[in-house]
């Protein structure tokens, strides 16, 4: 059973890289990538549970704790006072400690980003802008959505002069889409998952793909508000020439490096739309990914309980022996 679940988990982690998600609906693609990020975090969590609850009851752990380390590494063990039991304890303690430290560091990073955005608004706010936006100083083309509890659309003074009316309206609605579609909560959840999944290779690219499809979703929402796709594409290009903001935590119109892919889709949307069968297949894949992720998440308490019970049984056996 364990082998089957492991194979299914590996397949679920590889699947998004095999699917044509660039042609899928943005919401479907974002769902798949978010599920993949959550599965990566759960994988790391299960590995930590294994080392804490199950590994001490294995023959490998007994071998580590009972080896004569002073004969294997004489200099290290002599000067540092290491023995098998200390090495075994480290194998148990280090994984959860590292995960806790990573979670705290990411949480602190999110908090600092929120404070940085608030500080920028206090320092640079110039007053109300068009479409209930907030004007901030700066010569560059900056349009962004900022904030979590009270999100606002920001537009720089440079953007007001560099963009024509159609470009400005499309760009502002793109940022409104991030707020209306509640992308900020998706990204906060994604950052929480990244705190655990960052130890697996490819987690950064997974988060980048999720951000890209959220930008696609905002693009489509803006175009659906009767905006010219070419005007939005032009606004994205102009915003991409500005090297962003030094303040983290802003959902920039330029999309953090995905401008070219988004512009291509806006200019030639029909060439990237799959057929009905492909759309249904990708939607089914997203539903399966969500269900599988929820099933794995629900199993975490059961796995932890099984590990505790196994440890208690092993202690009873040692006492009887």
Buried (B, 14 or more C-beta within 10 A) or exposed (E): EEEEBEEEBEEBBEBBEEBEBBBBBBBBBBBBBBBBBBBBBBBBBBBBBBBBBBBBBEEEBEEBBEBEBBEEEEEEBEEEEBBBEBBBEEBBEEBBEBBEEBBEEBEEBBEEBBEBBBEBBEEBBBEEBEEEBBBBEBEBBBBBBBBBEEBBBBBBBBBBEBBEEBBBBBBBBBBBBBBEBEBBEBBEEBBBBBBBBBBBEEBEEBBEBBBBBBBBBBBBBBBEEEBBBBBBBBBBBBBBEBEBBEBEBBBBBBBBEBBEBBBBBBEEEEEBEBEEEBBEBBBEBBBBBBEBBEEBBEBEEEBBEBBEEBBEEEEEEEEEE
